[in-house]
Amino acid sequence: MNFFKDLSVPAFTAGFVAVLVGFTSSVAIVLSAALAFGATPQVISSWMWALGIGMGLCTVLPSLWLRQPVMVAWSTPGAAMLAASSTIGSGFSMGEAVGAFMVCAALTVLVGATGWFERVMQRIPMAIASALLAGVLARFGMNAFAAAQTSLALVLLMLGSYLLGRRFAPRYAVPLTLLIAIIFVASN
């Protein structure tokens, strides 16, 4: 099995950062949607467990089988829409919200399996696709300024750690920044 030949610190780091950003960027929105629908802490814990296991298996198994990176993520815009619709007074129940996610998942599988998604993506100009990605990533950059209002020392430490990491150890800049931030927060 060539699995162990493919393991390396850069590959592990890239995977860790992808999962960290993909999971943590959406968890707050999913939590707010669950709370808006009146989910109990046990239900929320179950959701997070199921999402983690489901996303993990749907990432690991195809990656091993296809021998190329496969990343599975949940729908952040879908969760945001669901959270917003629950607060507008639309009267949706928890069961209806779960049903909406199941229908969305089925449609996503259908579109992916039939090749429709690829055909649609080929028709979108690169400039528009780049602008969409920039719109998603802009939120992360703007959150740093919001965090600086309450935790300026942490934000500056992380920024400095990242810049030094990019200069002296580019492959490990993000995990080193995370480690330094965890140490700083734990010591305070």
Solvent accessible surface area in square Angstrom, and as a share of the most:
residue,aa,sasa,rsa
1,M,184,0.82
2,N,77,0.40
3,F,68,0.29
4,F,149,0.62
5,K,161,0.68
6,D,77,0.40
7,L,96,0.48
8,S,54,0.35
9,V,91,0.52
10,P,39,0.25
11,A,51,0.39
12,F,143,0.60
13,T,11,0.06
14,A,65,0.50
15,G,35,0.34
16,F,79,0.33
17,V,32,0.19
18,A,44,0.34
19,V,80,0.46
20,L,50,0.25
21,V,70,0.40
22,G,23,0.22
23,F,56,0.23
24,T,74,0.43
25,S,26,0.17
26,S,2,0.01
27,V,35,0.20
28,A,65,0.51
29,I,34,0.17
30,V,13,0.08
31,L,62,0.31
32,S,54,0.35
33,A,3,0.02
34,A,0,0.00
35,L,113,0.56
36,A,41,0.32
37,F,27,0.11
38,G,59,0.57
39,A,10,0.08
40,T,66,0.38
41,P,105,0.66
42,Q,134,0.60
43,V,55,0.32
44,I,20,0.10
45,S,69,0.45
46,S,61,0.40
47,W,62,0.22
48,M,36,0.16
49,W,172,0.60
50,A,52,0.40
51,L,50,0.25
52,G,32,0.31
53,I,83,0.42
54,G,31,0.30
55,M,27,0.12
56,G,31,0.30
57,L,96,0.48
58,C,67,0.40
59,T,29,0.17
60,V,77,0.44
61,L,104,0.52
62,P,37,0.23
63,S,29,0.19
64,L,69,0.34
65,W,206,0.72
66,L,82,0.41
67,R,136,0.50
68,Q,103,0.46
69,P,134,0.84
70,V,39,0.23
71,M,94,0.42
72,V,48,0.28
73,A,69,0.54
74,W,36,0.13
75,S,45,0.29
76,T,29,0.17
77,P,105,0.66
78,G,19,0.18
79,A,2,0.02
80,A,42,0.32
81,M,134,0.60
82,L,15,0.07
83,A,14,0.11
84,A,50,0.39
85,S,21,0.13
86,S,24,0.15
87,T,102,0.59
88,I,135,0.68
89,G,66,0.64
90,S,55,0.36
91,G,71,0.69
92,F,106,0.44
93,S,57,0.37
94,M,50,0.22
95,G,53,0.51
96,E,95,0.43
97,A,3,0.02
98,V,59,0.34
99,G,30,0.29
100,A,54,0.42
101,F,78,0.32
102,M,130,0.58
103,V,92,0.53
104,C,61,0.37
105,A,56,0.43
106,A,63,0.49
107,L,98,0.49
108,T,89,0.52
109,V,104,0.60
110,L,82,0.41
111,V,50,0.28
112,G,51,0.49
113,A,86,0.66
114,T,56,0.33
115,G,21,0.20
116,W,116,0.41
117,F,114,0.48
118,E,106,0.47
119,R,121,0.44
120,V,86,0.49
121,M,81,0.36
122,Q,133,0.59
123,R,200,0.73
124,I,54,0.28
125,P,76,0.48
126,M,155,0.69
127,A,79,0.61
128,I,94,0.48
129,A,27,0.21
130,S,58,0.37
131,A,63,0.49
132,L,112,0.56
133,L,104,0.52
134,A,59,0.46
135,G,49,0.48
136,V,85,0.49
137,L,96,0.48
138,A,47,0.37
139,R,85,0.31
140,F,70,0.29
141,G,41,0.39
142,M,133,0.60
143,N,79,0.40
144,A,46,0.36
145,F,156,0.65
146,A,59,0.46
147,A,42,0.33
148,A,24,0.19
149,Q,157,0.70
150,T,121,0.71
151,S,44,0.28
152,L,100,0.50
153,A,65,0.51
154,L,37,0.19
155,V,30,0.17
156,L,100,0.50
157,L,66,0.33
158,M,68,0.30
159,L,93,0.46
160,G,30,0.28
161,S,14,0.09
162,Y,80,0.30
163,L,102,0.51
164,L,112,0.56
165,G,7,0.06
166,R,123,0.45
167,R,173,0.63
168,F,153,0.64
169,A,29,0.23
170,P,72,0.45
171,R,157,0.57
172,Y,73,0.28
173,A,1,0.01
174,V,55,0.32
175,P,33,0.21
176,L,72,0.36
177,T,12,0.07
178,L,47,0.23
179,L,95,0.47
180,I,63,0.32
181,A,9,0.07
182,I,97,0.49
183,I,103,0.52
184,F,58,0.24
185,V,85,0.49
186,A,84,0.65
187,S,85,0.55
188,N,130,0.66
